Amino acid sequence: MTKIGQAGTYALGDRTVKRLGYGAMQLAGPGVFGPPKDRAAAIAVLREAVERGVNHIDTSDFYGPHVTNQIIREALHPYPDDLMIVTKIGARRGADASWNPAFSAAELTSAVHDNLRNLGVDALDVVNLRIMLDVHGPAEGSIEAPLSILADLQRQGLVRRIGLSNVTARQVAESRSLATIVCVQNQYNLVHRADDALIDDLAASGTAYVPFFPLGGFSPIQSAALNEIAEGLGATPMQVALAWLLRRSPNILLIPGTSSVEHLRENMAAVELDLSDNTMAALDRIAPST
C-alpha cells in the first residue's frame, strides 16, 4: 500500500500536514450538485484516504450543497487528531446548480454555521474565503469587506485559521493587513501557470499554496507531450502532473479529488515518481508561451 509520507510535509498555519491530501468535491453528484450515485463508495474513498495517511481534506458546504460535508462526517467522525479539514465560503448554489457570490455578513456567517453543523465540529480548522468577483477566475477588486467579516468570525472562535481562494497577488497583499493567511487556493497546473510568481512569493513567507484542477478540471489538459512522458515513466498523466506539482515548490499542497478508490490509489502513487531534471524541463515546455 502506497503511503504518502514520502511526499513530505508543510505548515498550514501552526499545524503541519502531509503534502498530498484529498479534495472532496467529486463526492457530490454530477456538476457538484445533489447526492452521489453511490454514497457507500464515497464513504469508502474517504476512509481509504485517511488509512493511507491523508491528514488534509478540502471541502465546502456549497458542494452539493451540504452533501460532501455530511458524507465526511458520516465517514470519519469523530475525526483523527491530526486531520485538518479545510472548507470554503463565499458562494452559494442556485436551484439550477449555478455558482453565485455570497459575500454579505449574513451569508458568510450562515455559511460558517452550515459548515460547523454538517461537519459536526465546534470550530473550523481552516476556512478559505472564495472570492467570486468573477466566477471563472481571479479578478481584481478589494476583498476587505468579506475578509473582515471572516476575521470577526475567527475572533468569535468559530474559525481557527483563514485562507483565500480564487484571488490575485494584489488581493493576497491586501489581505495580509487584515488577517493571518495560512494558504492560497487557486487554479494552477502544467498549462495554467499564471501564479508562478505568487507561488514563489508565498513560499518565501512560509505560506501554503493549494492548486486545484491539476489536470485542468472541467477542461482537461490535452497534451500529447504529457501523455508521452507519462507512458515513458510507466505512469498516468495525472500521476505525472501531481509529481510535477510536488517538485515545483515545497509549499505546494495537493488535493486531488476522486470518487473512486481505484483512482485514489493511482493518485497516491504519484509520490513514488522521481522526476529527473530533464523530465521537469520537458514538462515545463508544455505550458503555452506568454
Secondary structure by P-SEA (a helix, b strand, c coil): cccccccccccccccccccbbbbcccccccccccccccaaaaaaaaaaaaaacccbbbbbcccccaaaaaaaaaccccccccbbbbbbccccccccbbbbbbccaaaaaaaaaaaaaaaccccccbbbbcccccccccccccaaaaaaaaaaaaaaccccbbbbccccaaaaaaacccccccccccccccccccaaaaaaaaaaabbbbbbccccccccccccaaaaaaaaaacccaaaaaaaaaaacccccccccccccaaaaaaaaacccccccaaaaaaaaaccccc
